[in-house]
């Protein structure tokens, strides 16, 4: 059984999507539609912008969504048995699986990005990647710190991203090496994603989701907050909102997909980050990726 997975924030790069635009009429039509819906030329930023232009949350999230969903529309053989997306990528997965239209998915991602950006401005905060420790130890150390810091992404064995206040992140970075962390890297992000500090964005996203029509996807969608398959529109919508403040259970999601019969995983979208994670989580499965027209037609 084939699973398709969709990347999240951090996968962006200058020139992303240009190959799709140059070689596919369907892609050109979707890029034009995206520009019209968003009210600015996101295609120009994707094709010609710098890495600094692309790292703005209001640009990053729609750009990755567009790249991923366009690929799913133009590639040969997109017939998933199951899908999943990492954080933002869950919206790409749902749209590719037919639960959302391209228009509704893109506008939800735009509203999510703007709401998260506003939440980041309320309190200075950040994230850091912790390498070389098991999930339980990272969780335990974070819980012992008085300042807010929580696990945000359980990415793969030996890699957990933490999220919280600047004081909380600093204290965690001070304590974790003594518990065996091999490396800690503070991430260049707008704020504390997937933590209680995203609560201000919660209401805005919930309101936005209520305005769109979510339909049952063509295959199960393994959602970040439960690591379980969902096909019910109401459950999917609830979990999308909860995802803002809850951790991404990526390791458990991939493990559950394998238990449910996935024998190969294909990453659809920019970059290869998820491919590396899946190889560490389930080394027995086949892993591949697609981010260009040529790769989609092979």
Secondary structure, DSSP 8 states (H G I E B T S, - for coil): -EEEEE--TT---TTTTHHHHHH-HHHHHHHHHHHHHHTS-HHHHHHH--HHHHTSHHHHHHHHHHHHHHHHHHSTT---SEEEESTTHHHHHHHHTTSS-HHHHHHHHHHHHHHHHHHHHHS-EEEEEEES--HHHHHHHHHT-SS-EEEEEEEETTEEEEEEEHHHHHHHHHHGGGGT-SEEEE---SS-TTSGGGHHHHHHHHHHHHTS-----SSEEE-TTTSSEE--HHHHHHHHHHTTTS-B-HHHHHHHHHHTT--EEEEESSSSHHHHHHHHH-TTSEEEEE-SHHHHT-
